[in-house]
């Protein structure tokens, strides 16, 4: 069931984010992988609204049912977000990272706009799902939870919280997936080398906090493409270009205790685990105007 749900998420994500197929195609062309399934998916991430009936408390029920374990909490004061990561039931599955907007921390105007949409959800929709029916879960994860917003509401929200605007429009939960680079062939198996490959193929990288975001311990390095602009249709048929989504890349260093292991024996449990708030804070900005509106 979990495999079916994850496959459904990835299929639609690839349809909506052209960079996914483009990165995979370039990786195959370079001989890094033979097929898309060869990619190790470090984690997938979701954005949610912290409102009654929704948010992390709702969405996490799906993944906890499939054996994920809730791990560390992260707080992003400037962006008014909370987040948690979830460890998978088996190593072949990606970690999950779910963030949630602290709606009560926004201005009253922004809160009123958000609630005008989310109040259409009168009970926790996950409670109505048969979580043992992967097709039903797949359908839910790609169904609109509230009406399509107006351009005016979107722009008012974006002026205060670009995260809020992204979620109020997209509604679908999956935000990005992450290529693990550390098990790729030599020459591509560090974020620095992989970034060089990406830029050679014309991908533009998020440079908020530097193109490589590094944890204080130096053991987790991450980068991401900048979300491409897409033409979105709003209520009443109005159209406006907004940020789509992006692809992330992660390098997890081998922990000092396992530094002597031969390369062929290194497994996930031998590498740096978890996430880093400082890295994630800058990765969020892959959909923010400061990145998407840059011309180079």
Helices and strands as residue ranges (DSSP letters): H 2-16, H 18-29, G 36-38, E 41-49, H 55-65, E 69-76, E 81-87, E 95-101, G 103-105, H 108-118, G 125-128, H 134-141, H 151-160, H 162-170, E 174-180, H 191-200, E 213-214, E 220-224, E 229-233, G 235-237, E 239-243, E 248-252, G 256-258, G 263-265, G 268-270, H 277-283, G 284-287, H 289-292
